Amino acid sequence: MKKVVPDPPVLIDDTSPRRYMALTSNDCTIPALLIDTEAPLDVLHEAAAHRIRAAAQLLENLASDANLHGNPALLQDFAQLCVIPLRDGCDLLDVLGRRLQEQLLS
């Protein structure tokens, strides 16, 4: 069987060494999902808000369904479904916060 070797990561139009930041929810050595740390602030905010709202909606649905509480495996799956967008949203908020701090200091 032929060994599959992934292509090296390609940075497109990279103007600074840390322009693209991997999402911390990625659990691999070569991340496929990246945050453009130089994206407009409103775009970063909307992406974070969208992910956090999606996780909140899932948690609200989970809290209202009494049938799920007796199934630990299903609860674990739902928890994992919430962790990914929440972590992504937090990563985006971190970038947004750093960018806002840079603006205040300059």
N, C-alpha and C positions, 0 to 999 in steps of 0.2 A: 504494500500500500504506500502510495506517495505521501510524504509529509507535507502538510499545508503550512506555508509560511505567510503570515499576513504582510501586506504592503506596509512600508514605514509610514508614519503619520505625515501628512502634508499640511503645512501652514500656508494658507492662501492670503496674499496681501498682508503679511505680518509686518507691522510697522514698529512693534516693540517686542522684546523677548518674552513678555508674559501676556500678550494680547488675548490668547485663547486659553481658558482655564477649564480643566476637566471637571465635570460634575462629580461630586463626591459619592453619589449613589452608584456610579460606575464601579464595578468590582472587577477590573481587568487591567492588564499592564499597558494596553494600547486603547485608550478611550475613544469611543466613536461619537460621544455627545459632549460638546464643548460650549462654553459661554464666551461670547465675544465681549471681553471686558471694556471695549471701546464703543459698544452699541449705545444709541441714545438712551438717556435716563428713563424716558417714558416707556421705551420698549422693554428695558430691564424690569421696570416696575410691573408692567402689564403681564409679562411672562411669569413673574413671581406670583402675582395675585391670582392668575388663572390656575396655577398648580395648587396653591394653598386653598382656593375655593373648591377645587375638584376634590381634594382630600377631605375638606370639611363636609362636603355634601355626602361623601361615602361614609364618613363617621356618623353623620346624622341618620343616614339610612340604617346603618348597623345598630345604632342605639335604639331605634324604633322597632326593630324586628326581634321579638322575644324568642323566635325559633332558632336563631343562630347561637344563642348563649350556651347551649348544651353541647356544642360541637367544637372542641378545642382546635382541631386541625383547620376547620373553616375560619375560626377566629384568627388563627395565625396567618392564614392567607389574606384575610381582609387587612390585618395589621401591616403586612408587607406591601399591600396595594396602597396603603396610606403613607408609609414611610418614604417611598420613592418620590412622589411629587412634593411631599413636605420638605424632604432634604434638598431637592432641586430648587424649590422656592426659597429656602434658607440660603443656598449658595448664591442665587440671584440677588437676594437682599443684601448679602455680604458685599458683593461687587458694587451694588448701588450705594451702600453706605460708604465704602471706600472712595467712590467717585465723588459723592457729595462732600466728604471730608476734604478731599483734594481741592474742590472748588472753594470751600470756606478758607482754606489755608493759602490760596493763591490770590 
